[in-house]
């Protein structure tokens, strides 16, 4: 666990979110915008910071990088609490490490079902449900 920015949830909470989705060896790193942008540019050839990046090692293990400023901005825009959005993105990243994706609609629907089930166990609602103002975030 590496938290390189202020304002992120505690390591204890992040660990709890991760353990709800996997018992594999996973490194979580919370970064700022510049590092998030540099990593996304280097590994995905996208010149912007993104909310979560997953780097699988195999057997569900790997690294997950979460970009705090992007997550905080998205949480506000989507009418979610910061903790709920972090929980969602930790679970989302871990499911990528476990081989799930959202490139095809059937795979996306399956991944979303898993996310919703895990998040409910953590006490959070459906991250894809419509929010105030009609916001509904689908990948």
N, CA, C and O atoms as a GROMACS GRO file, in nm:
protein
  556
    1UNK      N    1   0.085  -0.117   0.000
    1UNK     CA    2   0.000   0.000   0.000
    1UNK      C    3   0.090   0.123   0.000
    1UNK      O    4   0.174   0.140   0.088
    2UNK      N    5   0.071   0.208  -0.098
    2UNK     CA    6   0.145   0.333  -0.106
    2UNK      C    7   0.046   0.444  -0.134
    2UNK      O    8  -0.024   0.443  -0.235
    3UNK      N    9   0.042   0.540  -0.043
    3UNK     CA   10  -0.046   0.656  -0.063
    3UNK      C   11   0.044   0.778  -0.078
    3UNK      O   12   0.102   0.826   0.019
    4UNK      N   13   0.054   0.827  -0.202
    4UNK     CA   14   0.147   0.935  -0.234
    4UNK      C   15   0.082   1.072  -0.236
    4UNK      O   16   0.146   1.170  -0.274
    5UNK      N   17  -0.046   1.082  -0.196
    5UNK     CA   18  -0.118   1.210  -0.198
    5UNK      C   19  -0.204   1.222  -0.073
    5UNK      O   20  -0.238   1.123  -0.010
    6UNK      N   21  -0.238   1.344  -0.039
    6UNK     CA   22  -0.328   1.369   0.073
    6UNK      C   23  -0.473   1.357   0.027
    6UNK      O   24  -0.505   1.379  -0.090
    7UNK      N   25  -0.560   1.322   0.121
    7UNK     CA   26  -0.703   1.320   0.093
    7UNK      C   27  -0.759   1.183   0.057
    7UNK      O   28  -0.881   1.167   0.048
    8UNK      N   29  -0.673   1.085   0.036
    8UNK     CA   30  -0.720   0.951   0.001
    8UNK      C   31  -0.770   0.880   0.126
    8UNK      O   32  -0.731   0.916   0.238
    9UNK      N   33  -0.855   0.779   0.110
    9UNK     CA   34  -0.898   0.699   0.226
    9UNK      C   35  -0.777   0.633   0.293
    9UNK      O   36  -0.670   0.623   0.234
   10UNK      N   37  -0.796   0.590   0.415
   10UNK     CA   38  -0.688   0.527   0.489
   10UNK      C   39  -0.647   0.394   0.427
   10UNK      O   40  -0.725   0.330   0.356
   11UNK      N   41  -0.525   0.354   0.455
   11UNK     CA   42  -0.475   0.225   0.407
   11UNK      C   43  -0.562   0.111   0.460
   11UNK      O   44  -0.584   0.012   0.391
   12UNK      N   45  -0.611   0.125   0.582
   12UNK     CA   46  -0.697   0.022   0.642
   12UNK      C   47  -0.825   0.003   0.560
   12UNK      O   48  -0.864  -0.110   0.532
   13UNK      N   49  -0.891   0.113   0.522
   13UNK     CA   50  -1.012   0.104   0.441
   13UNK      C   51  -0.983   0.046   0.303
   13UNK      O   52  -1.056  -0.040   0.255
   14UNK      N   53  -0.878   0.095   0.240
   14UNK     CA   54  -0.844   0.046   0.106
   14UNK      C   55  -0.814  -0.103   0.110
   14UNK      O   56  -0.854  -0.177   0.020
   15UNK      N   57  -0.745  -0.147   0.212
   15UNK     CA   58  -0.715  -0.290   0.228
   15UNK      C   59  -0.844  -0.369   0.244
   15UNK      O   60  -0.858  -0.478   0.189
   16UNK      N   61  -0.939  -0.316   0.320
   16UNK     CA   62  -1.068  -0.382   0.339
   16UNK      C   63  -1.143  -0.397   0.205
   16UNK      O   64  -1.199  -0.503   0.177
   17UNK      N   65  -1.142  -0.291   0.124
   17UNK     CA   66  -1.207  -0.297  -0.006
   17UNK      C   67  -1.141  -0.403  -0.095
   17UNK      O   68  -1.209  -0.480  -0.162
   18UNK      N   69  -1.008  -0.404  -0.094
   18UNK     CA   70  -0.935  -0.500  -0.177
   18UNK      C   71  -0.962  -0.644  -0.132
   18UNK      O   72  -0.982  -0.732  -0.216
   19UNK      N   73  -0.962  -0.668  -0.003
   19UNK     CA   74  -0.984  -0.804   0.049
   19UNK      C   75  -1.124  -0.855   0.020
   19UNK      O   76  -1.146  -0.976   0.016
   20UNK      N   77  -1.219  -0.765   0.000
   20UNK     CA   78  -1.355  -0.807  -0.034
   20UNK      C   79  -1.361  -0.867  -0.174
   20UNK      O   80  -1.451  -0.944  -0.205
   21UNK      N   81  -1.265  -0.831  -0.259
   21UNK     CA   82  -1.264  -0.877  -0.397
   21UNK      C   83  -1.160  -0.984  -0.426
   21UNK      O   84  -1.172  -1.057  -0.524
   22UNK      N   85  -1.057  -0.994  -0.341
   22UNK     CA   86  -0.950  -1.088  -0.370
   22UNK      C   87  -0.861  -1.110  -0.248
   22UNK      O   88  -0.846  -1.022  -0.163
   23UNK      N   89  -0.804  -1.227  -0.241
   23UNK     CA   90  -0.704  -1.258  -0.138
   23UNK      C   91  -0.565  -1.269  -0.199
   23UNK      O   92  -0.470  -1.305  -0.130
   24UNK      N   93  -0.552  -1.238  -0.328
   24UNK     CA   94  -0.423  -1.246  -0.397
   24UNK      C   95  -0.332  -1.133  -0.351
   24UNK      O   96  -0.377  -1.038  -0.285
   25UNK      N   97  -0.205  -1.144  -0.385
   25UNK     CA   98  -0.109  -1.038  -0.355
   25UNK      C   99  -0.131  -0.923  -0.451
   25UNK      O  100  -0.114  -0.936  -0.572
   26UNK      N  101  -0.168  -0.809  -0.394
   26UNK     CA  102  -0.199  -0.691  -0.474
   26UNK      C  103  -0.134  -0.570  -0.409
   26UNK      O  104  -0.143  -0.550  -0.287
   27UNK      N  105  -0.069  -0.489  -0.490
   27UNK     CA  106  -0.013  -0.362  -0.442
   27UNK      C  107  -0.106  -0.251  -0.490
   27UNK      O  108  -0.139  -0.243  -0.608
   28UNK      N  109  -0.147  -0.164  -0.397
   28UNK     CA  110  -0.227  -0.047  -0.430
   28UNK      C  111  -0.140   0.076  -0.415
   28UNK      O  112  -0.069   0.091  -0.315
   29UNK      N  113  -0.145   0.164  -0.512
   29UNK     CA  114  -0.074   0.291  -0.504
   29UNK      C  115  -0.172   0.401  -0.540
   29UNK      O  116  -0.237   0.396  -0.644
   30UNK      N  117  -0.181   0.502  -0.453
   30UNK     CA  118  -0.265   0.619  -0.477
   30UNK      C  119  -0.172   0.731  -0.521
   30UNK      O  120  -0.077   0.765  -0.451
   31UNK      N  121  -0.199   0.788  -0.639
   31UNK     CA  122  -0.109   0.888  -0.697
   31UNK      C  123  -0.181   1.019  -0.725
   31UNK      O  124  -0.304   1.026  -0.721
   32UNK      N  125  -0.103   1.120  -0.753
   32UNK     CA  126  -0.155   1.249  -0.795
   32UNK      C  127  -0.175   1.253  -0.946
   32UNK      O  128  -0.149   1.155  -1.015
   33UNK      N  129  -0.221   1.366  -0.994
   33UNK     CA  130  -0.252   1.381  -1.136
   33UNK      C  131  -0.134   1.365  -1.229
   33UNK      O  132  -0.146   1.300  -1.333
   34UNK      N  133  -0.020   1.422  -1.194
   34UNK     CA  134   0.096   1.415  -1.284
   34UNK      C  135   0.144   1.270  -1.300
   34UNK      O  136   0.173   1.226  -1.411
   35UNK      N  137   0.153   1.197  -1.189
   35UNK     CA  138   0.196   1.059  -1.198
   35UNK      C  139   0.092   0.973  -1.270
   35UNK      O  140   0.127   0.886  -1.350
   36UNK      N  141  -0.036   0.998  -1.241
   36UNK     CA  142  -0.142   0.925  -1.310
   36UNK      C  143  -0.137   0.946  -1.461
   36UNK      O  144  -0.153   0.851  -1.538
   37UNK      N  145  -0.115   1.070  -1.502
   37UNK     CA  146  -0.105   1.102  -1.644
   37UNK      C  147   0.017   1.036  -1.707
   37UNK      O  148   0.008   0.980  -1.817
   38UNK      N  149   0.130   1.041  -1.639
   38UNK     CA  150   0.253   0.981  -1.692
   38UNK      C  151   0.238   0.830  -1.709
   38UNK      O  152   0.280   0.774  -1.810
   39UNK      N  153   0.178   0.764  -1.611
   39UNK     CA  154   0.158   0.618  -1.621
   39UNK      C  155   0.061   0.584  -1.733
   39UNK      O  156   0.086   0.489  -1.808
   40UNK      N  157  -0.048   0.657  -1.745
   40UNK     CA  158  -0.146   0.631  -1.850
   40UNK      C  159  -0.085   0.656  -1.988
   40UNK      O  160  -0.111   0.582  -2.083
   41UNK      N  161  -0.004   0.759  -1.998
   41UNK     CA  162   0.062   0.790  -2.125
   41UNK      C  163   0.161   0.679  -2.162
   41UNK      O  164   0.166   0.635  -2.276
   42UNK      N  165   0.239   0.634  -2.064
   42UNK     CA  166   0.342   0.532  -2.089
   42UNK      C  167   0.282   0.396  -2.122
   42UNK      O  168   0.325   0.330  -2.217
   43UNK      N  169   0.182   0.353  -2.045
   43UNK     CA  170   0.131   0.217  -2.060
   43UNK      C  171   0.011   0.205  -2.154
   43UNK      O  172  -0.010   0.099  -2.213
   44UNK      N  173  -0.068   0.312  -2.169
   44UNK     CA  174  -0.188   0.303  -2.253
   44UNK      C  175  -0.185   0.401  -2.370
   44UNK      O  176  -0.276   0.402  -2.453
   45UNK      N  177  -0.080   0.481  -2.377
   45UNK     CA  178  -0.066   0.580  -2.485
   45UNK      C  179  -0.180   0.682  -2.485
   45UNK      O  180  -0.218   0.733  -2.590
   46UNK      N  181  -0.234   0.711  -2.365
   46UNK     CA  182  -0.340   0.810  -2.348
   46UNK      C  183  -0.282   0.925  -2.268
   46UNK      O  184  -0.225   0.903  -2.161
   47UNK      N  185  -0.295   1.046  -2.317
   47UNK     CA  186  -0.229   1.162  -2.256
   47UNK      C  187  -0.318   1.234  -2.154
   47UNK      O  188  -0.339   1.355  -2.163
   48UNK      N  189  -0.370   1.158  -2.059
   48UNK     CA  190  -0.449   1.215  -1.950
   48UNK      C  191  -0.445   1.119  -1.832
   48UNK      O  192  -0.417   1.000  -1.847
   49UNK      N  193  -0.472   1.172  -1.716
   49UNK     CA  194  -0.480   1.087  -1.596
   49UNK      C  195  -0.614   1.015  -1.599
   49UNK      O  196  -0.716   1.074  -1.635
   50UNK      N  197  -0.614   0.888  -1.562
   50UNK     CA  198  -0.736   0.810  -1.555
   50UNK      C  199  -0.758   0.763  -1.412
   50UNK      O  200  -0.666   0.770  -1.331
   51UNK      N  201  -0.878   0.717  -1.381
   51UNK     CA  202  -0.910   0.685  -1.242
   51UNK      C  203  -0.835   0.562  -1.190
   51UNK      O  204  -0.784   0.566  -1.077
   52UNK      N  205  -0.826   0.455  -1.267
   52UNK     CA  206  -0.762   0.332  -1.218
   52UNK      C  207  -0.687   0.264  -1.332
   52UNK      O  208  -0.735   0.257  -1.445
   53UNK      N  209  -0.570   0.214  -1.299
   53UNK     CA  210  -0.490   0.132  -1.390
   53UNK      C  211  -0.459   0.001  -1.320
   53UNK      O  212  -0.427   0.000  -1.201
   54UNK      N  213  -0.470  -0.109  -1.392
   54UNK     CA  214  -0.440  -0.240  -1.336
   54UNK      C  215  -0.325  -0.303  -1.414
   54UNK      O  216  -0.322  -0.297  -1.537
   55UNK      N  217  -0.231  -0.363  -1.341
   55UNK     CA  218  -0.116  -0.427  -1.400
   55UNK      C  219  -0.107  -0.570  -1.347
   55UNK      O  220  -0.049  -0.593  -1.241
   56UNK      N  221  -0.165  -0.667  -1.419
   56UNK     CA  222  -0.169  -0.804  -1.369
   56UNK      C  223  -0.034  -0.875  -1.378
   56UNK      O  224   0.043  -0.852  -1.472
   57UNK      N  225  -0.007  -0.961  -1.280
   57UNK     CA  226   0.112  -1.046  -1.280
   57UNK      C  227   0.075  -1.190  -1.312
   57UNK      O  228   0.160  -1.269  -1.351
   58UNK      N  229  -0.052  -1.224  -1.296
   58UNK     CA  230  -0.099  -1.360  -1.313
   58UNK      C  231  -0.158  -1.412  -1.184
   58UNK      O  232  -0.122  -1.366  -1.075
   59UNK      N  233  -0.249  -1.508  -1.195
   59UNK     CA  234  -0.317  -1.568  -1.080
   59UNK      C  235  -0.386  -1.465  -0.992
   59UNK      O  236  -0.396  -1.482  -0.871
   60UNK      N  237  -0.435  -1.356  -1.054
   60UNK     CA  238  -0.509  -1.253  -0.981
   60UNK      C  239  -0.422  -1.152  -0.908
   60UNK      O  240  -0.474  -1.057  -0.850
   61UNK      N  241  -0.291  -1.171  -0.911
   61UNK     CA  242  -0.200  -1.077  -0.844
   61UNK      C  243  -0.166  -0.962  -0.938
   61UNK      O  244  -0.180  -0.974  -1.060
   62UNK      N  245  -0.120  -0.852  -0.880
   62UNK     CA  246  -0.078  -0.740  -0.962
   62UNK      C  247  -0.077  -0.609  -0.887
   62UNK      O  248  -0.092  -0.606  -0.765
   63UNK      N  249  -0.058  -0.503  -0.961
   63UNK     CA  250  -0.056  -0.368  -0.907
   63UNK      C  251  -0.180  -0.293  -0.955
   63UNK      O  252  -0.225  -0.311  -1.068
   64UNK      N  253  -0.232  -0.210  -0.868
   64UNK     CA  254  -0.342  -0.120  -0.904
   64UNK      C  255  -0.300   0.020  -0.866
   64UNK      O  256  -0.255   0.045  -0.754
   65UNK      N  257  -0.313   0.112  -0.961
   65UNK     CA  258  -0.282   0.253  -0.939
   65UNK      C  259  -0.411   0.331  -0.947
   65UNK      O  260  -0.484   0.322  -1.046
   66UNK      N  261  -0.439   0.406  -0.843
   66UNK     CA  262  -0.560   0.490  -0.836
   66UNK      C  263  -0.517   0.636  -0.834
   66UNK      O  264  -0.429   0.674  -0.756
   67UNK      N  265  -0.578   0.718  -0.919
   67UNK     CA  266  -0.541   0.859  -0.928
   67UNK      C  267  -0.640   0.942  -0.847
   67UNK      O  268  -0.755   0.961  -0.887
   68UNK      N  269  -0.595   0.990  -0.732
   68UNK     CA  270  -0.683   1.059  -0.638
   68UNK      C  271  -0.758   1.179  -0.698
   68UNK      O  272  -0.879   1.186  -0.682
   69UNK      N  273  -0.691   1.272  -0.767
   69UNK     CA  274  -0.767   1.388  -0.817
   69UNK      C  275  -0.878   1.348  -0.915
   69UNK      O  276  -0.985   1.408  -0.914
   70UNK      N  277  -0.854   1.248  -0.998
   70UNK     CA  278  -0.956   1.203  -1.093
   70UNK      C  279  -1.072   1.139  -1.017
   70UNK      O  280  -1.188   1.166  -1.047
   71UNK      N  281  -1.040   1.056  -0.920
   71UNK     CA  282  -1.144   0.988  -0.842
   71UNK      C  283  -1.229   1.088  -0.764
   71UNK      O  284  -1.351   1.077  -0.760
   72UNK      N  285  -1.163   1.187  -0.703
   72UNK     CA  286  -1.237   1.289  -0.627
   72UNK      C  287  -1.329   1.369  -0.719
   72UNK      O  288  -1.444   1.396  -0.684
   73UNK      N  289  -1.280   1.406  -0.836
   73UNK     CA  290  -1.360   1.482  -0.933
   73UNK      C  291  -1.479   1.398  -0.982
   73UNK      O  292  -1.591   1.449  -0.990
   74UNK      N  293  -1.455   1.273  -1.013
   74UNK     CA  294  -1.563   1.185  -1.060
   74UNK      C  295  -1.668   1.164  -0.951
   74UNK      O  296  -1.788   1.166  -0.978
   75UNK      N  297  -1.623   1.144  -0.828
   75UNK     CA  298  -1.718   1.123  -0.717
   75UNK      C  299  -1.812   1.243  -0.705
   75UNK      O  300  -1.933   1.226  -0.692
   76UNK      N  301  -1.756   1.363  -0.709
   76UNK     CA  302  -1.840   1.484  -0.703
   76UNK      C  303  -1.937   1.489  -0.820
   76UNK      O  304  -2.056   1.514  -0.801
   77UNK      N  305  -1.886   1.466  -0.940
   77UNK     CA  306  -1.970   1.476  -1.060
   77UNK      C  307  -2.080   1.370  -1.062
   77UNK      O  308  -2.189   1.395  -1.115
   78UNK      N  309  -2.053   1.254  -1.003
   78UNK     CA  310  -2.149   1.144  -1.004
   78UNK      C  311  -2.238   1.142  -0.880
   78UNK      O  312  -2.324   1.054  -0.867
   79UNK      N  313  -2.218   1.236  -0.790
   79UNK     CA  314  -2.299   1.243  -0.668
   79UNK      C  315  -2.274   1.127  -0.574
   79UNK      O  316  -2.365   1.083  -0.503
   80UNK      N  317  -2.151   1.077  -0.572
   80UNK     CA  318  -2.113   0.965  -0.485
   80UNK      C  319  -2.023   1.017  -0.374
   80UNK      O  320  -1.962   1.123  -0.386
   81UNK      N  321  -2.015   0.941  -0.265
   81UNK     CA  322  -1.915   0.974  -0.165
   81UNK      C  323  -1.779   0.930  -0.218
   81UNK      O  324  -1.769   0.841  -0.302
   82UNK      N  325  -1.676   0.994  -0.168
   82UNK     CA  326  -1.540   0.958  -0.207
   82UNK      C  327  -1.512   0.812  -0.170
   82UNK      O  328  -1.450   0.739  -0.249
   83UNK      N  329  -1.556   0.770  -0.052
   83UNK     CA  330  -1.532   0.631  -0.011
   83UNK      C  331  -1.602   0.532  -0.102
   83UNK      O  332  -1.545   0.429  -0.137
   84UNK      N  333  -1.725   0.561  -0.140
   84UNK     CA  334  -1.799   0.471  -0.230
   84UNK      C  335  -1.728   0.459  -0.365
   84UNK      O  336  -1.719   0.350  -0.421
   85UNK      N  337  -1.679   0.570  -0.416
   85UNK     CA  338  -1.612   0.566  -0.547
   85UNK      C  339  -1.479   0.492  -0.537
   85UNK      O  340  -1.444   0.414  -0.626
   86UNK      N  341  -1.404   0.518  -0.430
   86UNK     CA  342  -1.279   0.443  -0.410
   86UNK      C  343  -1.307   0.294  -0.399
   86UNK      O  344  -1.238   0.213  -0.462
   87UNK      N  345  -1.407   0.256  -0.321
   87UNK     CA  346  -1.440   0.114  -0.306
   87UNK      C  347  -1.470   0.054  -0.443
   87UNK      O  348  -1.421  -0.054  -0.477
   88UNK      N  349  -1.550   0.124  -0.522
   88UNK     CA  350  -1.584   0.075  -0.654
   88UNK      C  351  -1.461   0.056  -0.741
   88UNK      O  352  -1.446  -0.047  -0.806
   89UNK      N  353  -1.373   0.154  -0.742
   89UNK     CA  354  -1.257   0.147  -0.832
   89UNK      C  355  -1.153   0.047  -0.786
   89UNK      O  356  -1.084  -0.012  -0.868
   90UNK      N  357  -1.140   0.026  -0.655
   90UNK     CA  358  -1.052  -0.080  -0.606
   90UNK      C  359  -1.105  -0.215  -0.652
   90UNK      O  360  -1.031  -0.296  -0.706
   91UNK      N  361  -1.234  -0.237  -0.631
   91UNK     CA  362  -1.296  -0.363  -0.674
   91UNK      C  363  -1.285  -0.378  -0.825
   91UNK      O  364  -1.252  -0.486  -0.874
   92UNK      N  365  -1.313  -0.273  -0.899
   92UNK     CA  366  -1.305  -0.275  -1.045
   92UNK      C  367  -1.164  -0.314  -1.091
   92UNK      O  368  -1.147  -0.399  -1.178
   93UNK      N  369  -1.064  -0.250  -1.032
   93UNK     CA  370  -0.925  -0.281  -1.068
   93UNK      C  371  -0.888  -0.425  -1.037
   93UNK      O  372  -0.820  -0.490  -1.116
   94UNK      N  373  -0.934  -0.475  -0.923
   94UNK     CA  374  -0.903  -0.613  -0.886
   94UNK      C  375  -0.971  -0.711  -0.981
   94UNK      O  376  -0.913  -0.814  -1.016
   95UNK      N  377  -1.092  -0.681  -1.021
   95UNK     CA  378  -1.158  -0.769  -1.117
   95UNK      C  379  -1.082  -0.774  -1.249
   95UNK      O  380  -1.078  -0.878  -1.314
   96UNK      N  381  -1.022  -0.662  -1.289
   96UNK     CA  382  -0.935  -0.665  -1.406
   96UNK      C  383  -0.816  -0.758  -1.382
   96UNK      O  384  -0.778  -0.834  -1.470
   97UNK      N  385  -0.756  -0.752  -1.263
   97UNK     CA  386  -0.645  -0.841  -1.232
   97UNK      C  387  -0.687  -0.988  -1.239
   97UNK      O  388  -0.607  -1.075  -1.273
   98UNK      N  389  -0.813  -1.013  -1.207
   98UNK     CA  390  -0.865  -1.150  -1.210
   98UNK      C  391  -0.910  -1.192  -1.350
   98UNK      O  392  -0.965  -1.301  -1.367
   99UNK      N  393  -0.888  -1.105  -1.450
   99UNK     CA  394  -0.916  -1.141  -1.588
   99UNK      C  395  -1.047  -1.091  -1.645
   99UNK      O  396  -1.079  -1.122  -1.760
  100UNK      N  397  -1.122  -1.016  -1.569
  100UNK     CA  398  -1.249  -0.962  -1.619
  100UNK      C  399  -1.223  -0.836  -1.700
  100UNK      O  400  -1.125  -0.765  -1.678
  101UNK      N  401  -1.312  -0.811  -1.795
  101UNK     CA  402  -1.303  -0.686  -1.871
  101UNK      C  403  -1.443  -0.637  -1.905
  101UNK      O  404  -1.543  -0.701  -1.873
  102UNK      N  405  -1.447  -0.522  -1.969
  102UNK     CA  406  -1.576  -0.463  -2.009
  102UNK      C  407  -1.570  -0.418  -2.154
  102UNK      O  408  -1.627  -0.316  -2.192
  103UNK      N  409  -1.500  -0.497  -2.235
  103UNK     CA  410  -1.485  -0.463  -2.376
  103UNK      C  411  -1.608  -0.504  -2.458
  103UNK      O  412  -1.643  -0.437  -2.555
  104UNK      N  413  -1.670  -0.612  -2.420
  104UNK     CA  414  -1.792  -0.657  -2.488
  104UNK      C  415  -1.908  -0.642  -2.391
  104UNK      O  416  -1.888  -0.648  -2.269
  105UNK      N  417  -2.027  -0.622  -2.442
  105UNK     CA  418  -2.141  -0.594  -2.353
  105UNK      C  419  -2.171  -0.709  -2.257
  105UNK      O  420  -2.206  -0.684  -2.142
  106UNK      N  421  -2.158  -0.833  -2.300
  106UNK     CA  422  -2.184  -0.946  -2.210
  106UNK      C  423  -2.080  -0.951  -2.099
  106UNK      O  424  -2.114  -0.976  -1.983
  107UNK      N  425  -1.954  -0.928  -2.134
  107UNK     CA  426  -1.847  -0.928  -2.033
  107UNK      C  427  -1.865  -0.810  -1.938
  107UNK      O  428  -1.843  -0.823  -1.817
  108UNK      N  429  -1.905  -0.696  -1.991
  108UNK     CA  430  -1.928  -0.578  -1.907
  108UNK      C  431  -2.042  -0.603  -1.808
  108UNK      O  432  -2.032  -0.568  -1.691
  109UNK      N  433  -2.150  -0.665  -1.856
  109UNK     CA  434  -2.264  -0.694  -1.768
  109UNK      C  435  -2.223  -0.790  -1.656
  109UNK      O  436  -2.264  -0.772  -1.542
  110UNK      N  437  -2.143  -0.890  -1.690
  110UNK     CA  438  -2.096  -0.985  -1.589
  110UNK      C  439  -2.005  -0.916  -1.486
  110UNK      O  440  -2.019  -0.937  -1.366
  111UNK      N  441  -1.914  -0.833  -1.535
  111UNK     CA  442  -1.823  -0.761  -1.446
  111UNK      C  443  -1.901  -0.668  -1.354
  111UNK      O  444  -1.872  -0.660  -1.234
  112UNK      N  445  -1.999  -0.597  -1.408
  112UNK     CA  446  -2.080  -0.506  -1.327
  112UNK      C  447  -2.156  -0.581  -1.219
  112UNK      O  448  -2.166  -0.533  -1.106
  113UNK      N  449  -2.209  -0.699  -1.252
  113UNK     CA  450  -2.280  -0.780  -1.152
  113UNK      C  451  -2.188  -0.817  -1.036
  113UNK      O  452  -2.227  -0.809  -0.919
  114UNK      N  453  -2.065  -0.857  -1.070
  114UNK     CA  454  -1.968  -0.890  -0.965
  114UNK      C  455  -1.936  -0.768  -0.880
  114UNK      O  456  -1.930  -0.778  -0.757
  115UNK      N  457  -1.914  -0.654  -0.944
  115UNK     CA  458  -1.885  -0.531  -0.871
  115UNK      C  459  -1.998  -0.498  -0.774
  115UNK      O  460  -1.973  -0.469  -0.657
  116UNK      N  461  -2.120  -0.502  -0.822
  116UNK     CA  462  -2.236  -0.468  -0.740
  116UNK      C  463  -2.246  -0.562  -0.620
  116UNK      O  464  -2.270  -0.517  -0.508
  117UNK      N  465  -2.227  -0.691  -0.644
  117UNK     CA  466  -2.236  -0.789  -0.535
  117UNK      C  467  -2.128  -0.765  -0.428
  117UNK      O  468  -2.158  -0.767  -0.309
  118UNK      N  469  -2.005  -0.742  -0.472
  118UNK     CA  470  -1.895  -0.717  -0.377
  118UNK      C  471  -1.918  -0.587  -0.302
  118UNK      O  472  -1.898  -0.582  -0.180
  119UNK      N  473  -1.959  -0.483  -0.371
  119UNK     CA  474  -1.982  -0.354  -0.307
  119UNK      C  475  -2.097  -0.361  -0.207
  119UNK      O  476  -2.092  -0.295  -0.103
  120UNK      N  477  -2.199  -0.438  -0.237
  120UNK     CA  478  -2.309  -0.455  -0.140
  120UNK      C  479  -2.259  -0.519  -0.012
  120UNK      O  480  -2.299  -0.481   0.097
  121UNK      N  481  -2.170  -0.618  -0.026
  121UNK     CA  482  -2.112  -0.682   0.094
  121UNK      C  483  -2.034  -0.581   0.177
  121UNK      O  484  -2.023  -0.596   0.299
  122UNK      N  485  -1.980  -0.482   0.112
  122UNK     CA  486  -1.906  -0.376   0.182
  122UNK      C  487  -1.997  -0.266   0.236
  122UNK      O  488  -1.951  -0.177   0.307
  123UNK      N  489  -2.126  -0.274   0.203
  123UNK     CA  490  -2.220  -0.174   0.252
  123UNK      C  491  -2.245  -0.058   0.158
  123UNK      O  492  -2.301   0.043   0.198
  124UNK      N  493  -2.204  -0.071   0.032
  124UNK     CA  494  -2.224   0.034  -0.067
  124UNK      C  495  -2.333  -0.007  -0.165
  124UNK      O  496  -2.359  -0.125  -0.186
  125UNK      N  497  -2.396   0.093  -0.225
  125UNK     CA  498  -2.500   0.069  -0.324
  125UNK      C  499  -2.442   0.040  -0.461
  125UNK      O  500  -2.320   0.033  -0.479
  126UNK      N  501  -2.531   0.024  -0.556
  126UNK     CA  502  -2.496  -0.003  -0.694
  126UNK      C  503  -2.427   0.120  -0.754
  126UNK      O  504  -2.489   0.226  -0.763
  127UNK      N  505  -2.301   0.108  -0.796
  127UNK     CA  506  -2.230   0.225  -0.850
  127UNK      C  507  -2.281   0.268  -0.986
  127UNK      O  508  -2.248   0.377  -1.033
  128UNK      N  509  -2.361   0.184  -1.050
  128UNK     CA  510  -2.413   0.215  -1.183
  128UNK      C  511  -2.556   0.267  -1.180
  128UNK      O  512  -2.612   0.304  -1.284
  129UNK      N  513  -2.616   0.270  -1.063
  129UNK     CA  514  -2.755   0.318  -1.051
  129UNK      C  515  -2.760   0.467  -1.082
  129UNK      O  516  -2.666   0.540  -1.054
  130UNK      N  517  -2.870   0.510  -1.140
  130UNK     CA  518  -2.885   0.653  -1.168
  130UNK      C  519  -2.872   0.738  -1.040
  130UNK      O  520  -2.923   0.700  -0.934
  131UNK      N  521  -2.807   0.849  -1.052
  131UNK     CA  522  -2.790   0.943  -0.941
  131UNK      C  523  -2.878   1.063  -0.965
  131UNK      O  524  -2.945   1.073  -1.068
  132UNK      N  525  -2.878   1.154  -0.869
  132UNK     CA  526  -2.952   1.280  -0.885
  132UNK      C  527  -2.910   1.344  -1.016
  132UNK      O  528  -2.792   1.347  -1.050
  133UNK      N  529  -3.006   1.395  -1.088
  133UNK     CA  530  -2.976   1.459  -1.215
  133UNK      C  531  -2.968   1.358  -1.329
  133UNK      O  532  -2.940   1.396  -1.442
  134UNK      N  533  -2.993   1.230  -1.300
  134UNK     CA  534  -2.994   1.130  -1.406
  134UNK      C  535  -2.859   1.073  -1.443
  134UNK      O  536  -2.848   1.002  -1.542
  135UNK      N  537  -2.754   1.102  -1.365
  135UNK     CA  538  -2.623   1.047  -1.397
  135UNK      C  539  -2.624   0.896  -1.380
  135UNK      O  540  -2.663   0.845  -1.276
  136UNK      N  541  -2.582   0.827  -1.481
  136UNK     CA  542  -2.565   0.683  -1.474
  136UNK      C  543  -2.435   0.652  -1.546
  136UNK      O  544  -2.424   0.675  -1.666
  137UNK      N  545  -2.338   0.602  -1.475
  137UNK     CA  546  -2.207   0.580  -1.534
  137UNK      C  547  -2.196   0.433  -1.576
  137UNK      O  548  -2.202   0.344  -1.491
  138UNK      N  549  -2.181   0.410  -1.702
  138UNK     CA  550  -2.157   0.276  -1.756
  138UNK      C  551  -2.022   0.279  -1.827
  138UNK      O  552  -1.986   0.379  -1.888
  139UNK      N  553  -1.952   0.172  -1.819
  139UNK     CA  554  -1.822   0.162  -1.885
  139UNK      C  555  -1.840   0.107  -2.024
  139UNK      O  556  -1.742   0.091  -2.097
   0.00000   0.00000   0.00000
